[in-house]
């Protein structure tokens, strides 16, 4: 792996683990086993590293947004696949969702893409919820699907920041991602067929357990 790529990967991992504001250039260089001068050669500032991470973030968001229900399949499994992609997104870029109070304004890539990504996320959730309704698994009025999609997006997008503000555990292994996904489920769980609700809860628990084992 090239040194530049090692720096970007190591920075993202360390920011996720310790928090963006708690990682200096010296700390990052020591973590990577390289001289600060070598780090400075590739990235003159932490904002430059943030820009490189944001480029990867944009690419991965596009991959997640490409997921849509296929039609005729198991919509619960398909929705669980979407939730898995969201969990992966949260874990890989936890600090971007959690630490804006530390790094300030988003990188220009995120600033330029944020509104479009959020609107497409609304559409994505609406498609999955409509699939649940059409499959007879969710009792929800068609005209209120946009509201459900927006509320689900808000909870998922700002869940980690909420836990941070409340002083709850937000470090890796603290359960914040799991709790965020379970909280979004409370929006519509009571209108799901019981078996579908149980399957989604179990899927979230299984995802969390697998990730904990890996970590």
GIRA-V278183 format. One line per field, one symbol per residue. phi: phi as a letter, one per 20 degrees, with the letter a starting at -180 (. if undefined). psi: psi as a letter, one per 30 degrees, with the letter a starting at -180 (. if undefined). burial: b if it has 24 or more other C-alpha atoms within 12 Angstrom, else e. A space follows every 50 residues. Layout:
phi = ???
psi = ???
burial = ???
This chain:
phi = .fgffffffffffffffdngfddefffffffemcfgffffgecfbffffg ffffffgffffffffffbfenneeffffffffffffgfffffcgfffddf feemffggffgfegfffffffgffffffffffffemecebfgfdfgffff fffffffdfffffffemegcfgnenffgfffffffffcgfdefgffffff ffffffgffffffff
psi = kleeeeeeeeeeeeeeefkefgjleeeeeeefhlleeeeeeejfleeeee eeeeeeeeeeeeeeffklkfkfajfeeeeeeeeeeeeeeeefheeefegf fefbklleeeeefeeeeeeeeeeeeeeeeeeeeffgfkjkkefgeeeeee eeeeeeegeeeeeeefglkflkffgeeeeeeeeeffefefglkeeeeeee eeeeeeeeeeeeee.
burial = eeeeebbbbbbbbbbbbbbbbebebebbbeebeeeeeebeebbeebbbbb bbbbbbbbeebeebbebbbeeeeebbbbbbbbbbbbbbbbbbbbbbbbbb eebeebbebbeeeeeebbebbbbbbbbbbbbbbeeebbebeeeebbebbb bbbbbbbbbbbbbbeeeeebbbeebbbbbbbbbbbebbbeebeeebbebb bebbbebbeeeeeee
